[in-house]
Amino acid sequence: MSSIMIVDDAAFLRAMLKEILVQGGHEVVTEASNGEEAVEKYKAFRPDLVTMDITMPVMEGLEALREIRKIDPKAKVVMCSAVGQRQLILDAIQSGAKDFIVKPFQSSRVLEAVNKALAVL
């Protein structure tokens, strides 16, 4: 079972993602509502994978992704974005994100992206 941290400033989206991931056989070990909190919790929990929203208060998802990758260059992060953030998605992939999922979430796509990222060594 893989440990996952969900990062999103919207509580209902975290709850939705958690339900999808738990039903898919994963364990959600912690959640964060902004990038700064995500970096601190990554240090504490060292999850197998992080789902990271791009647009958040305090610290954006891309900045948090870069900070987490400094701590752990092998960190597996799947970015979450709203439709139409193509440039941000490209920036995220260049910064080390393994994949991205688009809101509103589709269960099958979330699990496909997460399972694919976890399979990459």
VENKA-V156749 format. One record per residue. N is the residue number from 0. RES is the residue in one letter. D_CENTER is the distance of its C-alpha to the mean C-alpha in Angstrom with 1 decimal. Layout:
n->{N;N}
res->{RES;RES}
d_center->{D_CENTER;D_CENTER}
This chain:
n->{0;1;2;3;4;5;6;7;8;9;10;11;12;13;14;15;16;17;18;19;20;21;22;23;24;25;26;27;28;29;30;31;32;33;34;35;36;37;38;39;40;41;42;43;44;45;46;47;48;49;50;51;52;53;54;55;56;57;58;59;60;61;62;63;64;65;66;67;68;69;70;71;72;73;74;75;76;77;78;79;80;81;82;83;84;85;86;87;88;89;90;91;92;93;94;95;96;97;98;99;100;101;102;103;104;105;106;107;108;109;110;111;112;113;114;115;116;117;118;119;120}
res->{M;S;S;I;M;I;V;D;D;A;A;F;L;R;A;M;L;K;E;I;L;V;Q;G;G;H;E;V;V;T;E;A;S;N;G;E;E;A;V;E;K;Y;K;A;F;R;P;D;L;V;T;M;D;I;T;M;P;V;M;E;G;L;E;A;L;R;E;I;R;K;I;D;P;K;A;K;V;V;M;C;S;A;V;G;Q;R;Q;L;I;L;D;A;I;Q;S;G;A;K;D;F;I;V;K;P;F;Q;S;S;R;V;L;E;A;V;N;K;A;L;A;V;L}
d_center->{16.9;13.5;11.9;8.3;7.0;5.8;5.9;8.3;11.9;13.3;14.2;15.2;11.9;10.4;13.5;13.4;10.0;11.5;14.7;13.4;11.7;14.8;17.1;15.6;16.6;13.6;13.7;11.4;12.8;11.6;10.0;10.1;11.5;11.4;10.4;13.6;12.9;9.5;11.6;14.4;12.6;11.1;14.8;16.1;14.1;13.0;10.6;10.7;7.0;3.8;1.3;2.9;6.3;8.9;12.0;12.4;15.5;16.5;14.0;12.2;8.6;10.5;12.6;10.2;8.7;12.4;13.3;11.1;12.5;15.9;15.7;14.6;15.2;14.0;10.5;8.2;5.0;4.4;5.0;6.5;10.1;13.5;16.2;18.1;15.7;16.8;17.5;14.2;12.5;15.2;14.7;11.0;12.4;15.3;13.3;11.8;8.7;9.6;9.2;8.3;9.1;11.6;12.6;14.6;12.8;15.0;14.7;15.9;13.6;10.4;12.2;13.5;10.3;9.0;12.6;13.3;10.7;12.0;15.5;15.4;17.2}
